[in-house]
Amino acid sequence: MISSVTQTGQPATAYSATAANGASSAFQQVLQNVSQVPQAEAVSGDTLAADLNSALQAAGMSAPPALRIVAGANGLQLVDDPRDAQFQSVMAANPALEARIGARLSTAKSNREAALVGAVTQFAGDRPTKAVADFLLQFARQNKPQAYSLSFNGTSAEVQELDQHGWAPLKDGDDINKDLLAAYTGYMVTHAVSVEKRKDGDDAPVVDFKLKLSRVLDGLQGA
């Protein structure tokens, strides 16, 4: 079940000074990742698919039907798939392969989060107004994937993300920038062009925007 999927990050708890420091530290790591997207993943992807196929076939499993592999509370598992128990046995017998799949999912999550951070912080600039900051934080909430999976059809393996519409190919920076531009265009049409709709303080600069963004990405309350 999707509800059992876990992601790396802080749990949704009341915000505290300790959480603020941890979130800020984690956020700095994300910022570093923006310009450090690994190139080896694409190269190793085909090898991973072939190795996974060999391990599955040795255990009498086949794809298609495609397997959707996620990182669950107790390790890798299949989403709503009766082959899950057999798949977990395959992973138990092939720990190195399991580690590679887990690493690929983790890398994809890091890269996807870095792409979102890069798009939002570049748009925000150094000190966005409150109105712009509120818009960008809402965009970040709506565009943070709910989960990640590795979809394997027997010949290729693709990391996908889960949003409110279901599973879809993992977005990159270009995809997010296009979504951001479209969202802001809509925002301008419905909000910014109307003086009557503006609130006191909308034009005030927000100096802690990056901290607020880190809280959104880490799922902390009050963000």
Contacts in CASP RR format, 6 or more apart in sequence:
PFRMAT RR
TARGET T0000
AUTHOR 0000-0000-0000
METHOD contacts of the structure
MODEL  1
MISSVTQTGQPATAYSATAANGASSAFQQVLQNVSQVPQAEAVSGDTLAA
DLNSALQAAGMSAPPALRIVAGANGLQLVDDPRDAQFQSVMAANPALEAR
IGARLSTAKSNREAALVGAVTQFAGDRPTKAVADFLLQFARQNKPQAYSL
SFNGTSAEVQELDQHGWAPLKDGDDINKDLLAAYTGYMVTHAVSVEKRKD
GDDAPVVDFKLKLSRVLDGLQGA
1 79 0 8 1.000
1 80 0 8 1.000
2 70 0 8 1.000
2 79 0 8 1.000
2 146 0 8 1.000
2 147 0 8 1.000
2 162 0 8 1.000
4 72 0 8 1.000
4 73 0 8 1.000
4 77 0 8 1.000
5 70 0 8 1.000
5 71 0 8 1.000
5 72 0 8 1.000
5 79 0 8 1.000
5 146 0 8 1.000
5 147 0 8 1.000
6 71 0 8 1.000
6 72 0 8 1.000
6 73 0 8 1.000
7 71 0 8 1.000
7 109 0 8 1.000
7 147 0 8 1.000
7 148 0 8 1.000
8 106 0 8 1.000
8 109 0 8 1.000
9 26 0 8 1.000
9 218 0 8 1.000
9 219 0 8 1.000
10 19 0 8 1.000
10 22 0 8 1.000
10 23 0 8 1.000
10 26 0 8 1.000
10 218 0 8 1.000
10 219 0 8 1.000
10 220 0 8 1.000
12 219 0 8 1.000
12 220 0 8 1.000
12 221 0 8 1.000
13 19 0 8 1.000
13 220 0 8 1.000
13 221 0 8 1.000
14 221 0 8 1.000
15 215 0 8 1.000
15 220 0 8 1.000
15 221 0 8 1.000
15 222 0 8 1.000
15 223 0 8 1.000
19 220 0 8 1.000
20 211 0 8 1.000
23 211 0 8 1.000
23 214 0 8 1.000
23 215 0 8 1.000
23 218 0 8 1.000
23 220 0 8 1.000
24 211 0 8 1.000
24 214 0 8 1.000
26 214 0 8 1.000
26 218 0 8 1.000
27 117 0 8 1.000
27 210 0 8 1.000
27 211 0 8 1.000
27 213 0 8 1.000
27 214 0 8 1.000
27 217 0 8 1.000
27 218 0 8 1.000
30 110 0 8 1.000
30 113 0 8 1.000
30 114 0 8 1.000
30 117 0 8 1.000
30 214 0 8 1.000
30 217 0 8 1.000
31 114 0 8 1.000
31 117 0 8 1.000
31 118 0 8 1.000
31 121 0 8 1.000
33 110 0 8 1.000
33 111 0 8 1.000
33 113 0 8 1.000
33 114 0 8 1.000
34 114 0 8 1.000
34 115 0 8 1.000
34 117 0 8 1.000
34 118 0 8 1.000
36 114 0 8 1.000
37 111 0 8 1.000
37 114 0 8 1.000
38 107 0 8 1.000
38 111 0 8 1.000
41 104 0 8 1.000
41 107 0 8 1.000
41 108 0 8 1.000
44 100 0 8 1.000
44 104 0 8 1.000
45 104 0 8 1.000
45 157 0 8 1.000
46 156 0 8 1.000
48 100 0 8 1.000
48 101 0 8 1.000
48 104 0 8 1.000
48 157 0 8 1.000
49 152 0 8 1.000
49 154 0 8 1.000
49 155 0 8 1.000
49 156 0 8 1.000
49 157 0 8 1.000
51 97 0 8 1.000
51 100 0 8 1.000
52 97 0 8 1.000
52 101 0 8 1.000
52 152 0 8 1.000
52 157 0 8 1.000
53 63 0 8 1.000
53 152 0 8 1.000
53 154 0 8 1.000
53 155 0 8 1.000
55 90 0 8 1.000
55 93 0 8 1.000
55 94 0 8 1.000
55 97 0 8 1.000
56 62 0 8 1.000
56 63 0 8 1.000
56 67 0 8 1.000
56 87 0 8 1.000
56 90 0 8 1.000
56 154 0 8 1.000
59 86 0 8 1.000
59 89 0 8 1.000
59 90 0 8 1.000
59 93 0 8 1.000
60 86 0 8 1.000
61 83 0 8 1.000
61 86 0 8 1.000
61 87 0 8 1.000
61 90 0 8 1.000
62 154 0 8 1.000
63 152 0 8 1.000
63 153 0 8 1.000
63 154 0 8 1.000
64 153 0 8 1.000
64 154 0 8 1.000
66 151 0 8 1.000
66 152 0 8 1.000
66 153 0 8 1.000
66 154 0 8 1.000
67 78 0 8 1.000
67 81 0 8 1.000
67 83 0 8 1.000
67 87 0 8 1.000
67 151 0 8 1.000
67 152 0 8 1.000
68 78 0 8 1.000
68 79 0 8 1.000
68 81 0 8 1.000
68 149 0 8 1.000
68 150 0 8 1.000
68 151 0 8 1.000
68 160 0 8 1.000
68 167 0 8 1.000
69 76 0 8 1.000
69 77 0 8 1.000
69 78 0 8 1.000
69 79 0 8 1.000
69 87 0 8 1.000
69 101 0 8 1.000
69 105 0 8 1.000
69 149 0 8 1.000
69 150 0 8 1.000
69 151 0 8 1.000
69 152 0 8 1.000
70 76 0 8 1.000
70 77 0 8 1.000
70 78 0 8 1.000
70 79 0 8 1.000
70 105 0 8 1.000
70 147 0 8 1.000
70 148 0 8 1.000
70 149 0 8 1.000
70 150 0 8 1.000
71 102 0 8 1.000
71 105 0 8 1.000
71 106 0 8 1.000
71 148 0 8 1.000
75 88 0 8 1.000
75 91 0 8 1.000
75 98 0 8 1.000
76 87 0 8 1.000
76 88 0 8 1.000
76 91 0 8 1.000
76 98 0 8 1.000
76 101 0 8 1.000
76 102 0 8 1.000
77 84 0 8 1.000
77 87 0 8 1.000
77 88 0 8 1.000
78 84 0 8 1.000
78 87 0 8 1.000
79 149 0 8 1.000
81 87 0 8 1.000
91 97 0 8 1.000
91 98 0 8 1.000
91 101 0 8 1.000
92 98 0 8 1.000
101 150 0 8 1.000
104 150 0 8 1.000
104 157 0 8 1.000
104 159 0 8 1.000
105 148 0 8 1.000
105 149 0 8 1.000
105 150 0 8 1.000
105 159 0 8 1.000
108 148 0 8 1.000
108 159 0 8 1.000
108 170 0 8 1.000
109 145 0 8 1.000
109 148 0 8 1.000
111 172 0 8 1.000
112 145 0 8 1.000
112 148 0 8 1.000
112 161 0 8 1.000
112 170 0 8 1.000
112 171 0 8 1.000
113 144 0 8 1.000
113 217 0 8 1.000
115 171 0 8 1.000
115 172 0 8 1.000
115 173 0 8 1.000
115 176 0 8 1.000
116 140 0 8 1.000
116 143 0 8 1.000
116 144 0 8 1.000
116 173 0 8 1.000
116 176 0 8 1.000
116 217 0 8 1.000
117 213 0 8 1.000
117 217 0 8 1.000
118 173 0 8 1.000
119 173 0 8 1.000
119 176 0 8 1.000
119 177 0 8 1.000
119 180 0 8 1.000
120 136 0 8 1.000
120 139 0 8 1.000
120 140 0 8 1.000
120 180 0 8 1.000
120 213 0 8 1.000
121 209 0 8 1.000
121 210 0 8 1.000
121 213 0 8 1.000
123 136 0 8 1.000
123 180 0 8 1.000
123 184 0 8 1.000
124 132 0 8 1.000
124 133 0 8 1.000
124 136 0 8 1.000
124 209 0 8 1.000
127 205 0 8 1.000
127 206 0 8 1.000
127 207 0 8 1.000
127 209 0 8 1.000
128 136 0 8 1.000
128 205 0 8 1.000
128 206 0 8 1.000
128 209 0 8 1.000
129 202 0 8 1.000
129 203 0 8 1.000
129 204 0 8 1.000
129 205 0 8 1.000
129 206 0 8 1.000
130 201 0 8 1.000
130 202 0 8 1.000
130 203 0 8 1.000
130 204 0 8 1.000
130 205 0 8 1.000
130 206 0 8 1.000
131 191 0 8 1.000
131 192 0 8 1.000
131 198 0 8 1.000
131 199 0 8 1.000
131 202 0 8 1.000
131 203 0 8 1.000
133 206 0 8 1.000
133 209 0 8 1.000
133 212 0 8 1.000
135 183 0 8 1.000
135 184 0 8 1.000
135 187 0 8 1.000
136 209 0 8 1.000
136 213 0 8 1.000
137 212 0 8 1.000
137 213 0 8 1.000
137 216 0 8 1.000
137 223 0 8 1.000
139 179 0 8 1.000
139 180 0 8 1.000
139 183 0 8 1.000
140 213 0 8 1.000
140 216 0 8 1.000
140 217 0 8 1.000
141 216 0 8 1.000
141 223 0 8 1.000
143 163 0 8 1.000
143 171 0 8 1.000
143 176 0 8 1.000
143 179 0 8 1.000
144 216 0 8 1.000
144 217 0 8 1.000
145 161 0 8 1.000
145 162 0 8 1.000
145 163 0 8 1.000
146 161 0 8 1.000
146 162 0 8 1.000
146 163 0 8 1.000
146 164 0 8 1.000
147 161 0 8 1.000
147 162 0 8 1.000
148 159 0 8 1.000
148 160 0 8 1.000
148 161 0 8 1.000
148 162 0 8 1.000
148 170 0 8 1.000
149 159 0 8 1.000
149 160 0 8 1.000
149 162 0 8 1.000
149 167 0 8 1.000
150 157 0 8 1.000
150 158 0 8 1.000
150 159 0 8 1.000
150 160 0 8 1.000
151 157 0 8 1.000
151 158 0 8 1.000
151 159 0 8 1.000
151 160 0 8 1.000
151 167 0 8 1.000
158 169 0 8 1.000
158 170 0 8 1.000
159 170 0 8 1.000
160 167 0 8 1.000
160 168 0 8 1.000
160 169 0 8 1.000
160 170 0 8 1.000
161 167 0 8 1.000
161 168 0 8 1.000
161 169 0 8 1.000
161 170 0 8 1.000
161 171 0 8 1.000
162 168 0 8 1.000
171 179 0 8 1.000
191 197 0 8 1.000
192 198 0 8 1.000
206 212 0 8 1.000
212 223 0 8 1.000
215 222 0 8 1.000
215 223 0 8 1.000
216 223 0 8 1.000
END
